[in-house]
């Protein structure tokens, strides 16, 4: 029997970064203190999250009801295995991204830094609240908070491109949630008289129907942060944001909130039994597979480095969705482990792109000839991230992709196995040329765009150290995947 503990800790994990908002605003004229509060809150959040791991790893859950409106409608938090995976990754990487932000924002002399750190703190509170949501209503509320809090981050640069990117971001994410997602939530509540996340699925035992078949697609497209095609084009448009925003929010928090929410629907609303009975497995799996391949093809054609990374992210997110909807144990483990594996890998690559931009103002792959000789630490980390995205052992994405491959074989879905293999080849095709250009082509003799630099060199330690930490993290998760694999197995119980 699952042990359920009532504790305020899930709410404290949400509250700690929200409380920091006040401290950041009060410290607006003292940058060192302002950034200290952000860093301290990140450390506090991570420690609170990790303190709940022993209970969850032993098969228990932790609950806290914040407010009840009326029967079966409340704002409620629950820490379980799936939520702990996401919260662990996002809270740890917030610490690293805060360090990176200090170096990046100061080196670029970015505007409105207090607003940036304020919105960042609100975003991480919303992300943690989504991770620990106990029902679909709570998740919906904080999913919306995250969308609204990140709009100023996408439009941070306040130029024409930023304005267009922020508008597109708003209409895609808020538009989809206010129509498709809200309709799906209402239907689920009407059918089940609840939106509670239940092991095995809230709708387990409910009679299959055409309404539930189409409601599933309302939900997965309504969670547009998951970037399933055709609900994907907001993500490349959002790359106008500063690199720390792209790195954490568009490689970890925002996009992972999307796929995490879809996983909640698959595992804890529909359940594997109902998905099979109403024949959703194959349509959903092939939809994810289409996104995997097409996004990789788009990535091949993009010269802008961050946009190429964005299309890579769209493809990799659908790995997570594919594993979940296949419903075989190995595929589910691969799906959940890929949340962490992809996060560490992709944030490393975004950090590297930001380091290059800060020191050279170069944005395009075609401009990176010989950059590896001038910025060797940055590009070695990029190479590690590249190998990880391809799935080379012993890196973390090899572990998740291995389980996904086994899952497709278990499901007797050879076409999906071929999709994974083709995607791996495409990963190599759009990442390895960057590394080859950086290390094996002659550096262009041109003036450095940043007049503060006499020549191209590595960025400050505030930028380089976070890059190295996440690169090493990609290796360590691959060698020691036990924490995330164990949590994934708990989700299967």
Long-range contacts (C-beta under 8 A, 24 or more apart in sequence): 2-59, 2-60, 2-61, 2-199, 3-55, 3-58, 3-59, 3-60, 3-61, 4-60, 4-61, 4-62, 4-63, 5-55, 5-60, 5-61, 5-62, 5-63, 6-62, 6-63, 6-64, 7-52, 7-62, 7-63, 7-64, 8-64, 9-48, 9-51, 9-52, 9-62, 9-64, 9-79, 10-52, 10-62, 10-63, 10-64, 10-77, 10-78, 10-79, 10-132, 11-64, 11-66, 11-77, 12-48, 13-45, 13-48, 13-49, 13-87, 13-91, 13-128, 13-132, 14-77, 14-125, 14-128, 14-129, 14-132, 15-125, 16-41, 16-44, 16-45, 16-48, 16-125, 17-41, 17-42, 17-45, 17-94, 17-121, 17-122, 17-124, 17-125, 17-128, 18-121, 18-122, 18-125, 20-121, 21-118, 21-121, 21-122, 24-114, 24-117, 24-118, 24-121, 25-114, 25-118, 28-114, 31-106, 31-113, 34-113, 34-114, 34-117, 35-98, 35-101, 35-102, 35-117, 38-98, 38-101, 38-117, 38-120, 38-121, 39-95, 39-98, 39-99, 41-121, 42-91, 42-94, 42-95, 42-98, 42-124, 43-95, 45-91, 45-94, 45-124, 45-128, 46-88, 46-91, 46-92, 46-94, 46-95, 49-84, 49-87, 49-88, 49-91, 49-128, 50-88, 52-79, 52-84, 53-84, 53-88, 53-483, 55-79, 56-80, 56-81, 56-84, 56-487, 56-490, 57-486, 57-487, 57-490, 59-490, 59-493, 63-134, 72-189, 72-193, 72-194, 72-195, 72-196, 73-137, 73-189, 73-195, 74-135, 74-137, 74-138, 75-137, 75-138, 75-141, 76-133, 76-134, 76-135, 76-138, 77-129, 77-132, 77-133, 77-134, 77-138, 78-132, 78-133, 78-134, 78-197, 79-132, 80-197, 80-490, 80-491, 81-487, 81-488, 81-490, 81-491, 82-260, 82-263, 82-264, 82-267, 82-268, 82-336, 82-487, 82-491, 83-131, 83-132, 83-133, 84-131, 84-487, 85-336, 85-339, 85-340, 85-484, 85-487, 85-488, 86-127, 86-130, 86-131, 86-256, 86-260, 86-339, 87-128, 87-131, 87-132, 88-340, 88-483, 89-252, 89-256, 89-339, 89-340, 89-343, 89-344, 90-124, 90-127, 90-128, 90-131, 90-252, 90-253, 90-256, 90-343, 91-124, 91-128, 93-248, 93-252, 93-343, 93-344, 93-347, 93-470, 94-124, 94-248, 96-347, 96-466, 96-469, 96-470, 97-244, 97-247, 97-248, 97-347, 97-466, 99-462, 99-465, 99-466, 100-244, 100-247, 100-351, 100-354, 100-462, 100-463, 100-466, 100-467, 101-244, 102-462, 103-358, 103-459, 103-460, 103-461, 103-462, 103-463, 103-466, 104-242, 104-243, 104-244, 104-354, 104-358, 104-462, 104-463, 105-242, 105-244, 106-462, 107-358, 107-359, 107-459, 107-460, 107-463, 108-242, 108-358, 110-156, 110-242, 111-156, 111-157, 111-158, 112-156, 112-158, 115-152, 115-156, 116-153, 116-156, 116-242, 116-245, 119-149, 119-150, 119-152, 119-153, 120-153, 120-245, 120-248, 122-149, 123-149, 123-150, 123-153, 123-249, 123-253, 123-254, 124-253, 127-253, 127-257, 130-257, 130-260, 130-261, 131-260, 133-197, 133-264, 134-196, 134-197, 135-194, 135-195, 135-196, 135-197, 136-185, 136-188, 136-189, 136-195, 136-197, 136-264, 136-265, 136-269, 137-185, 137-189, 137-195, 139-261, 139-264, 140-177, 140-181, 140-182, 140-185, 143-177, 143-181, 143-223, 143-225, 143-257, 143-261, 144-174, 144-177, 146-253, 146-254, 146-257, 147-173, 147-174, 147-177, 147-225, 148-174, 150-245, 150-249, 150-254, 153-241, 153-242, 153-245, 153-249, 154-238, 154-240, 154-241, 154-245, 155-240, 155-241, 156-241, 156-242, 156-245, 157-240, 157-241, 157-242, 161-240, 162-240, 162-241, 164-237, 164-240, 165-237, 165-238, 165-239, 165-240, 165-241, 168-233, 168-234, 168-237, 168-238, 169-234, 169-237, 169-238, 172-224, 172-231, 172-233, 172-234, 173-224, 173-225, 173-234, 176-221, 176-222, 176-223, 176-224, 176-231, 177-222, 177-223, 177-224, 179-222, 180-218, 180-219, 180-221, 180-222, 181-218, 181-219, 181-222, 181-223, 182-222, 183-218, 183-222, 184-215, 184-218, 184-219, 184-222, 185-219, 187-211, 187-215, 187-218, 188-215, 188-219, 188-269, 195-269, 197-264, 197-268, 197-269, 198-268, 198-271, 199-268, 199-493, 200-271, 200-272, 200-273, 201-267, 201-268, 201-269, 201-270, 201-271, 201-272, 201-273, 201-274, 202-268, 202-269, 202-270, 202-271, 203-269, 203-270, 203-271, 203-274, 204-271, 204-273, 204-274, 206-274, 208-274, 208-277, 208-278, 209-278, 212-270, 212-274, 212-278, 213-278, 213-279, 213-280, 216-265, 216-270, 216-275, 216-278, 216-280, 216-284, 219-262, 219-265, 219-269, 220-262, 220-265, 220-284, 220-321, 223-258, 223-259, 223-261, 223-262, 223-265, 224-258, 225-254, 225-255, 225-257, 225-258, 225-259, 225-261, 226-255, 226-258, 226-259, 226-261, 226-262, 226-317, 226-321, 227-255, 227-258, 227-291, 227-313, 227-314, 227-317, 227-318, 228-287, 228-288, 228-291, 228-317, 228-318, 228-321, 229-287, 229-290, 229-291, 229-294, 229-295, 229-314, 232-291, 232-295, 232-314, 235-310, 235-313, 235-314, 236-302, 236-307, 236-310, 236-311, 238-310, 239-304, 239-306, 239-307, 239-309, 239-310, 242-354, 243-306, 243-350, 243-351, 243-353, 243-354, 243-357, 244-354, 246-306, 246-309, 246-310, 246-350, 246-353, 246-354, 247-346, 247-347, 247-350, 247-351, 247-354, 248-347, 250-310, 250-313, 250-350, 251-309, 251-313, 251-342, 251-343, 251-346, 251-347, 251-349, 251-350, 252-343, 252-346, 252-347, 255-313, 255-317, 256-339, 256-343, 258-317, 259-317, 259-320, 259-321, 259-339, 260-339, 262-321, 262-324, 263-320, 263-321, 263-324, 263-335, 263-336, 266-324, 266-325, 266-327, 267-324, 267-332, 267-491, 272-327, 275-325, 275-327, 276-327, 280-325, 281-325, 281-326, 281-327, 281-411, 284-321, 284-325, 285-322, 285-325, 285-326, 285-413, 285-416, 286-416, 288-318, 288-319, 288-321, 288-322, 288-325, 289-318, 289-322, 289-415, 289-416, 289-419, 291-315, 291-317, 291-318, 292-318, 292-319, 292-322, 292-419, 292-420, 292-423, 293-419, 293-422, 293-423, 293-426, 296-423, 296-426, 296-427, 296-430, 297-426, 299-426, 299-430, 300-426, 300-429, 300-430, 303-364, 303-365, 303-366, 304-363, 304-364, 304-365, 305-353, 305-356, 305-363, 305-364, 305-365, 305-368, 305-434, 306-350, 306-353, 306-363, 308-365, 308-430, 309-346, 309-349, 309-350, 309-353, 312-346, 312-349, 312-389, 312-427, 312-430, 312-431, 313-342, 313-346, 315-423, 315-426, 315-427, 316-342, 316-346, 316-389, 317-342, 319-400, 319-401, 319-404, 319-420, 319-423, 322-404, 322-416, 323-400, 323-403, 323-404, 323-407, 326-407, 326-408, 326-411, 326-413, 326-416, 327-411, 328-407, 328-410, 328-411, 329-407, 329-410, 329-492, 330-403, 330-404, 330-406, 330-407, 330-410, 331-403, 331-404, 331-406, 331-407, 331-408, 331-410, 331-411, 332-407, 332-488, 332-491, 332-492, 333-403, 333-407, 333-485, 333-488, 333-489, 333-492, 334-400, 334-401, 334-402, 334-403, 334-404, 334-405, 334-406, 334-407, 335-400, 335-404, 335-488, 336-484, 336-487, 336-488, 336-491, 337-396, 337-399, 337-400, 337-403, 337-481, 337-484, 337-485, 337-488, 338-397, 338-400, 338-401, 338-404, 339-484, 340-396, 340-477, 340-484, 341-388, 341-395, 341-396, 341-397, 341-399, 341-400, 341-474, 341-477, 341-478, 342-389, 342-397, 342-400, 344-388, 344-396, 344-470, 344-473, 344-474, 344-477, 345-385, 345-388, 345-389, 345-395, 345-396, 345-397, 345-474, 346-385, 346-389, 347-470, 348-381, 348-382, 348-384, 348-385, 348-388, 348-467, 348-470, 348-471, 348-474, 349-382, 349-385, 349-386, 349-389, 351-381, 351-463, 351-466, 351-467, 351-470, 352-378, 352-379, 352-381, 352-382, 352-385, 352-467, 354-463, 355-458, 355-459, 355-463, 355-464, 355-467, 358-450, 358-459, 358-463, 359-448, 359-450, 359-453, 359-456, 359-457, 359-458, 359-459, 360-448, 360-449, 360-450, 360-456, 361-448, 361-449, 361-450, 362-449, 365-433, 365-434, 365-437, 367-444, 368-434, 368-437, 368-438, 369-437, 369-438, 369-441, 369-442, 369-443, 369-444, 370-438, 370-439, 370-441, 370-442, 370-443, 370-444, 371-437, 371-438, 371-443, 371-456, 372-435, 372-438, 372-439, 373-439, 373-443, 374-443, 374-455, 374-456, 374-457, 375-456, 375-457, 375-458, 375-459, 376-458, 377-458, 377-464, 377-467, 377-468, 378-458, 378-459, 378-464, 378-467, 379-435, 379-438, 379-439, 380-471, 381-467, 381-468, 381-470, 381-471, 382-434, 382-435, 382-438, 383-435, 384-471, 384-474, 384-475, 385-471, 385-474, 386-431, 386-432, 386-434, 386-435, 388-474, 388-478, 389-427, 389-431, 390-424, 390-427, 390-428, 390-431, 390-432, 391-424, 391-427, 393-478, 394-475, 394-478, 394-479, 395-474, 395-475, 395-478, 396-474, 396-475, 396-477, 396-478, 396-481, 397-474, 397-478, 398-478, 399-477, 399-478, 399-481, 399-485
